[in-house]
Amino acid sequence: MNRIILDDIYGNKFDFKLKGAKTIVSGKSASGKSFIYNLIKKMKDGDSRDSKYDTSNIILINKNNVNDMRQYKDRLIIIDRAEIILNKDIVKFINEDLNNRYLIFCRKHIGLLLSPNYYGQMVNDNGTFRIVYDFNVRGWN
């Protein structure tokens, strides 16, 4: 899964192009990071009219299930408020994990060993929420 394209009953549109196995998204408060996380949660729980999307391959991580991350393989793992719920051991696991993809929402650096090419900001681009990457420098893998 290199791209997440969603819309919701409120007219919000989301079009996220993910780079590599780990994508870090930051943004100002109320930029949409938690909103998209909660929208996907509602879809997974079946509590939304937006359940037309297949979310079976997505794992949502929160403070209650953060230690379960080691059991997953071939999934897209989405973490909101990563700076609050991830500890050093989990960050080390994510750094070493070659079996999953990650979309991580946070407000500050959390210690992941990634090229700056994989860090982006959540922006509203004419009614569609997108990830705008901070850099796209060839050779920074």
C-alpha positions in Angstrom: 0.0 0.0 0.0 1.8 3.1 -1.2 -1.2 5.4 -1.1 -4.2 6.0 1.1 -7.2 7.6 -0.6 -10.3 8.2 1.6 -13.2 10.5 1.8 -15.8 10.8 4.5 -19.4 11.8 5.0 -18.4 15.4 5.8 -16.8 16.0 2.5 -13.2 15.7 3.7 -10.8 14.0 1.3 -7.5 12.4 2.1 -4.9 11.5 -0.4 -1.7 10.2 1.2 1.3 9.1 -0.8 3.5 7.1 1.5 7.3 7.0 0.9 9.2 3.9 1.8 8.3 1.7 4.8 8.1 4.4 7.3 6.5 7.8 6.9 6.5 10.4 9.7 3.8 13.1 9.5 3.8 16.2 11.7 1.7 19.2 11.6 0.1 21.9 13.7 -2.6 21.1 16.2 -5.9 20.6 14.4 -4.2 19.9 11.1 -6.0 16.6 10.7 -3.6 14.0 12.1 -5.9 12.6 14.8 -8.9 13.2 12.6 -7.7 10.7 10.0 -6.6 8.2 12.7 -10.1 8.4 14.3 -11.8 8.2 10.9 -10.0 4.9 10.1 -10.8 3.7 13.6 -14.5 4.2 13.0 -14.2 2.4 9.7 -12.4 -0.6 11.4 -15.0 -0.6 14.2 -17.9 -0.6 11.7 -19.2 2.6 13.4 -19.2 4.7 10.3 -21.1 5.1 7.0 -17.6 5.3 5.5 -17.0 1.6 5.9 -16.8 1.1 2.1 -13.0 1.0 2.5 -11.1 -2.2 3.3 -9.2 -1.5 6.4 -8.3 -5.1 7.3 -4.6 -4.6 6.6 -4.4 -1.6 8.9 -3.4 -1.8 12.5 -4.1 1.3 14.7 -1.7 1.6 17.6 -2.6 3.4 20.8 -1.4 3.4 24.4 -3.4 0.2 25.2 -2.0 -2.0 22.4 1.4 -0.5 21.7 3.2 -3.6 23.1 1.3 -5.8 20.6 3.1 -4.3 17.6 5.7 -7.1 17.5 3.1 -9.7 16.4 2.1 -8.1 13.1 3.5 -8.8 9.7 2.7 -7.3 6.3 0.5 -4.6 7.8 0.2 -0.8 7.6 0.6 0.3 11.2 -0.7 3.8 12.0 0.3 5.5 15.2 -1.2 8.8 16.4 0.5 10.9 19.1 3.6 8.8 18.8 5.7 11.2 20.9 3.4 10.3 23.8 2.9 6.5 23.5 6.2 5.2 22.1 9.1 4.3 24.4 12.7 3.7 23.4 12.2 -0.1 23.1 9.3 0.3 20.7 11.1 3.0 18.7 14.0 0.5 18.4 11.6 -2.2 17.2 10.2 0.1 14.6 13.7 1.1 13.4 14.5 -2.6 12.9 11.1 -3.8 11.6 11.3 -4.9 8.0 7.9 -6.7 8.0 5.5 -3.8 8.2 4.9 -0.3 6.9 4.3 2.6 9.2 2.4 5.9 9.1 3.3 7.8 12.2 1.7 11.0 13.4 3.6 13.1 15.9 4.4 16.7 16.9 8.2 16.2 17.6 11.1 14.0 16.8 10.8 10.5 18.3 14.2 9.0 17.5 13.4 7.0 14.3 16.4 6.5 12.1 15.1 7.8 8.8 16.2 10.0 6.0 14.7 13.5 6.0 12.9 12.4 2.8 10.4 10.4 4.9 9.2 13.4 7.0 6.3 15.4 5.9 3.6 17.8 7.0 -0.2 17.4 6.9 -1.6 20.1 4.7 -5.1 21.0 3.4 -4.6 21.4 -0.3 -7.8 22.9 -1.8 -10.0 20.6 0.3 -7.9 17.5 0.2 -5.6 16.6 3.0 -2.2 15.5 1.8 1.3 14.8 3.0 3.8 17.3 1.8 7.3 15.9 2.3 10.0 18.2 3.8 12.6 17.0 1.3 13.0 14.9 -1.8 16.8 14.6 -2.2 18.1 11.9 -4.4 20.4 9.5 -2.6 18.9 10.2 0.8 17.4 6.7 1.4 
